[in-house]
Amino acid sequence: MKLRLLLFFSLGFFALALAADWPQWRGPQRDGISKETGLLQQWPKGGPKLVWQVKDIGFGYSTPAVVGDHLYLVSNKGSDNEFVHALSAKDGKQVWSTRLGRVGPNQKVNYPGARSTPTVDGDVLYALGSDGDLACVERENGKVRWKKSLRKDFGGQPGAWAYSESPLIDGDVLVCTPGGEKATMVALNKKNGAVLWKSPFPEADEAGYASVIIVDAAGVKQYVQFLEKGLAGVDAKTGKLLWRYSRTAKGSPANIPTPVAHGNLVYSAAGRTGGAAVKLQSKGDTITAEEVYFSRNLPNSIGGAVVVNGHLYGTNNSGLVCAEFATGKVKWQAESGGAGSVCYAEGRLYVHGENGDVALVEATPAAYHEKGRFTLPDQPKRGKSKAWAYPVVANGRLYIRDLDVLWCYDVKDEKGGKTGQTTLRILLPTKGARVLIDGKSAGDRKGTERQIVAPSLAKGKKVYEVTTTWRTNNYTKFYRTQKVAPKPGGTVVVDLRKQDPDNPDHIEIRFVPTPDDVVARMCKLGNVAKDDIVYDLGCGDGRIVITAVADFKAKKGVGVDLDPDRIKESVASAKEHKVTDRVEFRVGDVLKIKDLSSASVVMLYMGEDVNLRLRPILQKTLKPGSRIVSHAFSMGDWKPDKVETFEGEDGDEYVIYLWTIPKPKKE
């Protein structure tokens, strides 16, 4: 039954300027992008202030993971001791160190050394040594909780320059790439290292040197990796190989850059081939990767690429390149600086050149605008290697590693934010969402990221109220609001993409009564009988509950609705049908119900979004054999036991779904 419903969810109080951790390879989302704000937009001559520099931290190409007051690195001293260690962000001094194993063998050009970046997750981190030693380590003291060997436990086959991957944590799952014919990719339980699935590729690729990313495309959540023989996507649930693309790997001795994804496009590149994007599309039961573009002029160096506002930024041998991500059309090419690695924060690209220079460049497709450059002091002797480690921006600091040296620079804008207007960078859940600032419409409805100059605060107000509204269907409207502290002259990020479990979010559902003949079909599908207790969540005018007890002789009916006027209407209707002794109507928020164990049949007509929020409590508390009937809306990937499509008495087509709670499986 459709109803007018105001549901309370969650939302966070956003206090900014924003400092941001860098908990894993290529940052929070593995895309090379920091959410940091309040940073220098132009560097002084000679570069930003050097906070500290430490030498002899251990050899390696690993970039730091930065969380709170600590940095985490993988390094080695000699060929027998590769280790993960914690350093103080204050001064770079070592806090603890834990050995992982030996340095992995290099079978060609000799660049032995630690490569992987630790992945920090809560009170632990996950580190992979170049010889395939994977460990879960406590952040506080470096104590090992569990350990695996990709080579011994999974028959792993690393590339010629040993393992370089940084482990991916996705919820309770750890994903990595042993390589080889037995488990080309593998998913483990992050808590104990138990195997969840193995994915042996027919090509039995060696591991390569990139790291896995999460891609939601073509209707399937996937793990995408760039291996020895090309790009590949596997089903995140099962590890099933879904698709492959090999052009960027052909002729390449080392596939190093981690793929970049945006929407249905995935970009990969290698130095001796070029860069290419493929579009992932569902065709029947398969997913295809169709090449959209390929060019040798696109970003293809070891230092990876980022996507910012629909444009791809990265380097080739000439220097920094900007191209349209959707088409591959080059917007500009810097003719100096050479190859380097990149990351992005607050409108700026940070480029660590392979020659040891560091540059700050405006991220704009208009032209190459450099905003500062300096040369790192006291660089190590590299021999044949180059400055390959990626830059990291976290908590107001820029961290650069080069072999056994680590630099920390202060890139906060201490003078900014004193005068001028506040710019709001608003991240939205859908492209067509509306934005309101203090109740007034702001900006257009284009894109999931919008930059808006906020108006002056009203007298007496200390924060902005930023609200987004959007519809998921004709009945359901979402409202999400955050309170944001102003930052005159600066930029504040307002992330409205996800709900926060601590503060209210609102859903308004328009009341649309279910036709009486559809109500009867729902009761029949749910096999309502004399011993049943029927709940209607979002009961509106009470007609489903009343029909269940009056016409189908159910033992009892219970209706719940947030609108008191609808409950009064339901009670009056029950009196009219003379069933008040067998029905109960309650004013309440259906999403706050914690226990439905007394129900044997539950009726729904509130939208798939609400169904998905109710699903956990339905599955957890309903007894085996209980039935759930939903008008018009399914429950995501929970497959119904039966679906009925029929023409109603009004000539419209209707769909109703049935699920039955199964009996527990015997051990």
C-alpha positions in Angstrom: 0.0 0.0 0.0 1.4 3.4 -1.0 1.4 6.0 1.8 2.7 9.3 2.6 5.7 8.4 4.7 8.5 10.4 6.4 11.3 8.0 7.4 14.3 8.8 9.4 17.7 7.6 8.4 21.1 8.9 8.9 23.3 11.7 8.0 26.5 13.2 9.3 27.4 16.6 10.7 30.2 17.8 8.4 32.8 20.0 10.1 35.3 21.4 7.6 38.0 22.5 6.3 38.6 18.9 5.4 41.7 16.9 6.3 41.8 13.4 4.8 43.7 10.2 5.4 45.4 8.2 2.6 44.8 4.7 3.8 45.9 2.6 0.8 47.4 2.6 -2.6 46.3 5.6 -4.6 44.1 6.9 -1.8 40.7 6.3 -0.2 39.0 5.1 -3.5 42.1 3.8 -5.3 41.7 6.5 -7.9 44.6 8.9 -7.0 42.2 11.5 -5.7 42.4 13.1 -2.2 39.4 14.8 -0.6 41.8 17.2 1.1 40.8 20.9 1.1 42.4 24.1 2.4 45.6 23.5 0.4 48.0 25.9 -1.2 46.8 26.7 -4.7 50.2 28.0 -5.7 53.6 27.2 -4.2 56.2 29.8 -3.2 59.4 29.9 -5.1 61.5 26.9 -4.1 58.4 24.9 -3.2 56.3 24.4 0.0 57.9 24.2 3.5 59.9 21.1 4.2 58.7 19.7 7.5 61.1 16.8 7.7 63.3 14.5 5.7 64.4 11.1 6.8 67.1 8.9 5.3 67.9 5.2 5.5 64.3 4.2 6.1 64.9 1.1 4.1 65.0 0.6 0.3 61.9 0.4 -1.8 59.4 1.9 -4.3 56.4 1.6 -1.9 54.4 4.8 -1.3 53.2 5.5 2.3 49.7 4.8 3.6 48.8 7.7 6.0 46.2 7.3 8.7 46.0 9.8 11.6 49.4 10.3 13.2 51.2 7.4 11.5 52.6 6.5 8.1 52.9 2.8 7.0 55.5 1.6 4.4 57.0 -1.6 3.1 60.8 -1.5 2.8 63.8 -3.8 2.7 67.3 -3.9 3.9 69.4 -6.3 1.9 67.7 -9.3 0.2 66.8 -11.2 3.3 64.7 -8.7 5.2 61.6 -7.1 3.7 59.4 -5.5 6.3 56.3 -3.4 7.0 56.9 -0.5 9.4 55.1 2.4 11.0 56.6 5.9 11.2 55.4 9.0 13.1 53.8 11.6 10.9 55.2 14.2 13.2 58.9 13.6 12.5 59.3 10.4 10.4 60.8 8.4 13.2 60.1 4.6 13.2 57.4 3.4 15.7 57.6 -0.4 14.9 58.8 -2.8 12.2 57.7 -6.3 11.3 59.5 -8.6 8.9 57.4 -10.0 6.0 60.0 -12.3 4.4 62.7 -12.2 1.7 62.9 -9.8 -1.3 61.3 -11.4 -4.3 63.6 -12.5 -7.2 64.1 -10.2 -10.2 64.6 -12.3 -13.3 65.5 -9.6 -15.8 66.8 -6.0 -15.2 67.8 -5.9 -11.6 65.5 -3.6 -9.6 65.0 -5.8 -6.5 63.1 -4.1 -3.6 59.9 -3.6 -1.8 57.1 -2.3 -4.0 53.7 -2.8 -2.3 51.8 -0.1 -0.4 50.1 -1.3 2.9 46.3 -1.2 3.1 45.0 0.2 6.4 41.6 -1.1 7.6 40.5 -0.2 11.1 43.0 -1.5 13.7 44.9 -3.6 11.2 46.8 -3.3 8.0 47.5 -5.7 5.2 51.0 -5.8 3.6 52.4 -7.8 0.7 56.1 -8.5 0.3 57.7 -8.7 -3.1 58.2 -12.5 -2.6 54.5 -13.0 -2.1 54.4 -12.9 1.7 50.9 -11.5 2.7 50.3 -10.5 6.3 47.6 -9.0 8.4 49.3 -6.9 11.0 48.0 -4.9 14.0 48.5 -1.2 13.5 49.3 -0.4 17.1 52.3 -2.7 17.5 53.0 -4.6 14.3 51.9 -8.0 15.7 51.0 -10.5 12.9 47.5 -11.8 13.1 47.7 -14.1 10.1 50.0 -14.8 7.1 49.8 -16.4 3.7 52.3 -17.0 0.9 51.0 -16.3 -2.6 53.6 -18.6 -4.1 53.4 -21.5 -1.7 49.7 -21.4 -0.8 48.3 -20.6 -4.2 51.0 -21.7 -6.7 51.5 -18.0 -7.5 53.5 -16.8 -10.5 54.8 -13.3 -10.1 56.2 -11.3 -13.0 59.8 -10.8 -13.8 60.2 -8.1 -11.2 58.4 -9.9 -8.4 55.2 -8.9 -6.7 54.2 -5.2 -6.6 50.5 -5.3 -5.9 48.8 -3.6 -3.0 46.0 -5.7 -1.4 42.4 -4.6 -1.9 40.0 -4.7 1.1 36.3 -4.7 0.2 34.1 -5.1 3.2 35.2 -8.4 4.8 37.0 -9.5 1.7 40.7 -9.2 0.7 41.4 -9.5 -3.0 44.9 -10.0 -4.5 46.6 -11.5 -7.5 48.9 -14.6 -7.0 49.1 -15.2 -10.8 49.5 -18.5 -12.4 47.1 -21.3 -13.4 45.8 -22.3 -10.0 44.6 -19.0 -8.6 45.3 -16.1 -10.9 43.2 -14.0 -8.6 42.0 -14.9 -5.1 39.5 -13.6 -2.5 40.2 -14.2 1.2 38.4 -13.6 4.5 40.2 -10.5 5.7 39.8 -11.6 9.4 41.6 -15.0 9.1 42.9 -15.4 5.6 40.5 -18.2 4.7 39.9 -18.7 1.0 36.5 -17.4 -0.3 37.1 -18.1 -4.0 39.9 -18.8 -6.4 39.8 -17.6 -10.0 42.1 -19.5 -12.3 42.3 -17.8 -15.7 42.6 -19.9 -18.8 45.6 -17.9 -19.9 47.3 -18.5 -16.5 48.7 -14.9 -16.5 51.6 -13.9 -14.3 50.6 -11.4 -11.7 51.8 -8.2 -13.4 52.4 -5.1 -11.3 49.1 -3.2 -11.0 46.6 -3.4 -8.2 42.9 -4.5 -8.2 40.1 -1.9 -8.3 36.4 -2.2 -7.7 34.2 -1.4 -10.7 30.4 -1.4 -10.8 29.4 -1.6 -14.4 27.1 -3.4 -16.7 24.9 -4.3 -13.7 27.7 -6.3 -12.0 30.1 -5.5 -9.2 33.5 -6.5 -10.5 37.2 -6.7 -9.5 39.3 -5.4 -12.4 43.0 -6.1 -12.7 45.8 -5.4 -15.3 47.8 -8.6 -15.5 50.6 -10.0 -17.7 48.3 -10.7 -20.7 45.9 -7.8 -20.3 43.0 -6.2 -18.5 40.4 -8.6 -16.9 37.2 -8.3 -14.8 35.9 -11.0 -12.5 32.6 -11.2 -10.6 33.1 -9.9 -7.1 30.9 -12.6 -5.6 32.3 -15.7 -7.2 35.6 -14.8 -9.0 34.1 -15.9 -12.3 36.1 -14.4 -15.2 33.7 -12.0 -17.0 35.8 -10.3 -19.8 39.3 -9.6 -21.1 41.1 -6.9 -23.1 44.6 -7.4 -24.3 45.7 -4.6 -26.6 47.4 -2.5 -24.0 49.4 -5.5 -22.9 50.7 -6.7 -26.2 54.4 -6.1 -26.6 54.6 -4.7 -23.0 57.2 -6.3 -20.7 55.6 -4.8 -17.6 52.0 -3.8 -17.1 52.3 -1.4 -14.1 49.7 1.4 -13.9 46.6 0.5 -12.0 43.4 0.7 -14.2 41.2 3.8 -13.9 37.4 3.5 -14.1 34.6 6.0 -14.4 31.0 4.9 -15.2 31.2 2.0 -17.7 34.6 2.9 -19.0 37.9 1.3 -17.8 41.2 2.8 -18.9 44.5 0.9 -19.0 47.9 1.8 -20.3 51.5 0.6 -20.7 54.7 2.4 -21.7 55.5 0.5 -24.8 52.0 0.3 -26.2 49.7 3.2 -25.3 46.5 3.9 -23.5 43.0 2.6 -24.1 39.5 2.7 -22.7 37.0 -0.1 -23.0 33.2 0.2 -22.4 31.7 -2.6 -20.3 28.3 -3.7 -21.6 25.9 -6.5 -20.7 24.8 -8.7 -23.6 22.5 -11.5 -22.4 24.4 -13.5 -19.8 27.8 -12.1 -20.8 29.7 -8.9 -20.3 31.8 -7.5 -23.2 34.7 -5.0 -23.1 34.5 -3.0 -26.3 37.3 -0.7 -27.2 36.3 3.0 -27.3 39.7 4.4 -28.1 43.4 3.6 -28.2 46.3 6.0 -28.6 50.1 6.1 -28.0 49.8 9.8 -27.1 47.7 9.2 -23.9 49.0 8.8 -20.4 51.0 5.6 -20.3 53.9 6.0 -17.9 54.5 4.0 -14.7 53.0 6.9 -12.7 49.3 6.2 -13.5 46.5 8.6 -14.2 43.5 10.3 -12.6 40.0 11.3 -13.8 38.8 14.7 -12.7 35.6 16.3 -14.0 35.5 14.0 -17.0 39.1 14.5 -18.0 42.1 12.1 -17.8 45.4 13.4 -16.5 48.7 11.6 -16.4 52.1 11.6 -18.1 53.8 10.1 -21.1 57.5 10.4 -21.9 57.1 14.0 -23.0 55.2 15.2 -19.9 51.7 15.7 -18.5 48.7 15.1 -20.7 45.1 16.0 -20.5 42.5 14.2 -22.5 38.7 13.8 -22.5 38.0 10.5 -20.7 35.0 9.6 -22.7 36.6 10.0 -26.1 40.4 10.0 -25.6 40.7 13.4 -27.4 43.9 15.1 -26.2 43.2 18.6 -24.9 46.8 19.5 -24.2 50.3 18.0 -23.9 53.0 19.5 -21.8 56.3 19.5 -23.7 58.6 19.4 -20.7 58.9 17.5 -17.4 59.0 14.0 -18.8 57.3 11.0 -17.2 56.1 11.1 -13.6 53.5 9.9 -11.2 50.4 11.9 -10.3 47.7 12.4 -7.6 45.0 15.1 -7.3 43.6 17.3 -4.5 41.5 20.4 -4.5 41.8 21.5 -8.1 45.5 20.7 -8.4 47.6 17.8 -9.8 50.7 16.8 -7.8 53.4 15.4 -10.2 56.5 13.5 -9.0 58.8 13.4 -12.0 61.0 10.4 -12.6 63.9 13.0 -12.6 63.1 13.9 -8.9 61.3 17.2 -9.6 57.9 17.9 -8.1 55.3 20.1 -9.8 51.9 21.6 -8.9 49.6 21.9 -11.9 46.0 23.2 -12.2 43.6 20.4 -13.2 41.9 22.1 -16.2 41.3 21.1 -19.8 41.8 24.6 -20.9 45.7 24.6 -21.0 48.7 23.6 -19.0 49.0 25.9 -16.0 51.9 25.2 -13.7 51.5 26.5 -10.1 54.9 25.6 -8.7 57.9 23.4 -9.1 60.9 22.4 -7.0 63.6 19.8 -6.9 63.8 17.4 -4.0 66.9 18.0 -1.9 69.5 15.3 -1.1 68.2 12.7 -3.5 69.5 9.2 -3.3 71.8 7.6 -5.9 69.5 5.6 -8.0 71.8 3.8 -10.5 69.7 2.7 -13.4 66.4 3.1 -11.6 64.3 6.4 -11.5 62.1 8.2 -9.0 59.1 6.0 -9.5 57.2 6.3 -6.1 53.8 8.1 -6.3 53.1 11.3 -4.4 50.7 11.2 -1.4 48.6 14.2 -0.1 47.1 13.6 3.4 46.2 15.7 6.4 47.8 18.9 5.0 51.1 17.2 4.1 52.7 16.1 0.8 54.8 12.9 1.2 57.3 11.9 -1.4 59.5 8.7 -1.3 62.5 7.9 -3.4 64.2 4.6 -2.5 65.4 5.0 1.1 64.6 8.7 1.5 61.2 10.1 2.6 60.2 13.8 2.5 57.3 15.5 4.2 56.1 19.0 3.0 53.5 21.3 4.5 51.0 22.1 1.8 48.2 23.7 4.0 47.1 27.1 3.1 47.5 28.8 6.5 46.7 32.3 5.1 43.6 31.3 3.2 40.1 31.2 4.6 40.2 34.6 6.3 38.1 36.6 3.8 35.9 36.0 0.8 33.1 33.6 0.0 32.9 29.9 0.7 32.9 27.5 -2.2 31.0 24.3 -1.7 32.1 21.2 -3.6 29.0 19.0 -3.4 29.1 15.3 -4.2 25.7 13.9 -5.0 24.0 10.5 -5.1 22.5 10.9 -8.6 23.1 13.1 -11.6 19.7 14.8 -11.5 19.6 15.6 -7.8 18.5 19.0 -6.7 20.6 21.1 -4.4 19.3 23.6 -1.9 21.4 25.9 0.4 19.5 27.1 3.4 16.3 26.1 1.7 16.9 27.9 -1.6 17.6 26.2 -4.9 21.3 26.4 -6.0 23.0 25.5 -9.2 21.8 23.3 -12.1 20.9 19.6 -12.1 23.8 18.3 -14.0 26.3 15.8 -12.8 27.1 14.1 -9.5 29.7 16.7 -8.5 28.9 20.4 -8.4 30.9 23.5 -7.3 28.7 26.3 -5.9 29.7 29.6 -4.4 27.6 29.8 -1.2 25.7 33.0 -0.4 26.5 35.0 2.7 25.1 33.5 5.9 21.9 34.9 7.3 22.3 37.0 10.4 22.7 34.8 13.5 23.5 31.6 11.5 26.9 29.9 11.9 26.5 27.0 9.5 25.0 26.3 6.1 22.3 23.7 5.6 23.0 21.9 2.4 20.2 19.7 1.2 19.8 17.4 -1.8 16.6 15.9 -3.0 16.0 13.2 -5.6 13.4 10.6 -6.7 14.0 7.0 -7.3 10.5 6.5 -8.8 7.3 8.4 -9.2 6.3 7.7 -5.6 9.5 8.1 -3.5 11.4 11.3 -2.8 14.6 11.4 -0.7 15.9 14.3 1.3 19.4 14.5 2.7 20.8 17.4 4.6 24.2 18.3 6.1 25.2 21.2 8.2 28.4 22.7 7.0 30.7 25.3 8.6 31.7 28.1 6.3 35.3 28.6 5.1 35.6 32.2 3.7 38.0 32.2 0.8 38.2 28.4 0.8 36.5 25.3 -0.5 34.4 22.9 1.6 33.6 19.4 0.4 30.0 18.3 1.2 29.7 14.6 0.6 26.0 13.7 0.2 26.5 10.4 -1.7 26.0 8.1 1.3 24.0 8.1 4.5 25.6 8.3 7.8 24.0 6.1 10.6 23.9 8.9 13.2 21.7 11.7 11.9 18.3 11.8 10.2 17.6 11.5 6.5 14.1 11.7 5.2 12.0 9.8 2.6 8.6 11.0 1.5 6.4 8.4 -0.2 3.3 9.6 -1.9 0.0 7.8 -0.9 -1.4 5.7 -3.8 -4.1 3.2 -2.8 -3.8 -0.3 -4.1 -6.9 -1.3 -6.2 -9.2 -3.7 -4.3 -8.7 -6.5 -6.9 -4.9 -6.2 -6.6 -5.3 -6.4 -2.8 -7.2 -9.7 -3.2 -4.5 -11.1 -5.6 -1.9 -10.2 -3.0 -3.7 -12.1 -0.3 -4.1 -15.1 -2.6 -0.5 -15.1 -3.6 0.5 -14.9 0.1 -1.9 -17.8 0.8 -3.5 -15.9 3.6 -5.6 -18.2 5.8 -7.3 -18.5 9.2 -4.1 -19.0 11.3 -2.2 -16.1 9.8 -1.2 -12.8 11.4 -0.9 -10.3 8.5 1.3 -7.2 8.8 1.0 -4.3 6.3 4.0 -2.0 6.5 2.9 1.4 5.3 -0.8 0.5 5.6 -2.3 3.8 4.3 -6.1 3.5 4.6 -5.9 -0.1 6.0 -7.5 -1.9 3.1 -5.0 -4.8 2.9 -5.2 -5.6 6.6 -9.0 -5.4 6.6 -9.3 -7.5 3.5 -7.0 -10.2 5.0 -9.2 -10.6 8.1 -12.6 -9.9 6.6 -12.4 -11.9 3.3 -9.5 -14.3 3.9 -10.3 -15.0 7.6 -6.8 -14.2 8.9 -6.5 -14.5 12.6 -5.2 -11.0 13.1 -4.1 -8.0 11.0 -1.6 -5.2 12.0 -1.1 -2.0 10.0 1.8 0.4 10.6 1.9 3.9 9.1 3.8 7.1 10.0 0.8 9.4 9.1 -1.7 9.7 12.0 -4.5 10.8 9.6 -4.1 7.5 7.7 -4.3 5.5 10.9 -7.5 7.3 11.8 -8.9 6.5 8.4 -7.9 2.8 8.9 -9.6 2.6 12.3 -12.8 4.1 10.8 -12.8 1.6 7.9 -12.3 -1.3 10.4 -15.4 -0.2 12.3 -17.3 0.0 9.1 -16.3 -3.6 8.2 -16.9 -4.8 11.8 -13.4 -6.2 12.2 -12.0 -4.0 15.0 -11.6 -7.0 17.3 -9.1 -8.6 14.9 -7.1 -5.6 13.6 -4.6 -3.2 15.1 -3.3 0.0 13.6 -0.2 1.8 14.9 1.4 5.1 14.2 5.1 4.3 13.6 8.2 4.4 11.4 8.3 1.0 9.7 12.1 1.2 9.4 12.4 1.4 13.2 10.7 -2.0 13.6 13.2 -4.4 15.2 11.1 -7.6 15.3 8.5 -9.0 13.0 8.6 -12.6 14.4 4.8 -12.5 15.3 3.9 -12.0 11.6 3.3 -14.9 9.2 2.6 -12.7 6.2 4.0 -9.2 5.5 2.5 -7.0 2.8 4.5 -4.2 1.1 4.0 -1.4 -1.4 6.6 1.3 -0.7 9.3 1.2 -3.4 12.4 -1.0 -3.9 14.6 1.4 -1.9 12.5 0.9 1.2 12.1 -2.8 0.5 15.9 -3.1 0.5 16.1 -1.3 3.8 13.5 -3.6 5.3 15.0 -6.8 3.9 17.6 -7.5 6.7 14.9 -7.4 9.4 12.5 -9.5 7.4 15.1 -12.2 6.8 16.4 -12.0 10.3 13.2 -12.1 12.4 10.5 -13.8 10.3 10.0 -17.4 11.1 10.6 -20.1 8.4 7.5 -20.5 6.2 6.5 -16.8 6.6 5.6 -15.1 3.4 6.4 -11.6 2.0 4.2 -10.1 -0.7 5.2 -6.9 -2.5 3.2 -4.9 -5.0 5.2 -3.5 -7.9 8.7 -3.6 -6.2 11.3 -6.3 -5.9 14.2 -6.7 -3.4 17.4 -6.3 -5.3 19.1 -9.7 -5.8 16.8 -11.6 -3.5 15.1 -13.8 -6.0 11.3 -14.1 -5.5 9.7 -17.5 -5.3 6.9 -16.4 -7.5 6.1 -13.4 -9.7 2.6 -12.7 -11.0 1.9 -10.2 -13.8 -1.7 -9.6 -14.6 -4.2 -7.0 -16.0 -6.3 -5.3 -13.3 -10.0 -4.5 -13.5 -8.9 -0.9 -14.5 -7.1 -2.2 -17.5 -3.6 -1.5 -16.1 -0.9 -4.1 -15.8 0.2 -5.1 -12.3 3.1 -7.1 -10.9 3.2 -8.8 -7.4 6.1 -10.7 -5.9 6.2 -13.5 -3.3 9.1 -14.6 -1.1 9.0 -17.4 1.5 11.4 -17.5 4.4 13.3 -20.8 4.0 14.0 -23.3 6.7 17.6 -23.2 8.2 20.0 -25.4 6.3 21.2 -28.4 8.2 24.9 -28.5 9.1 
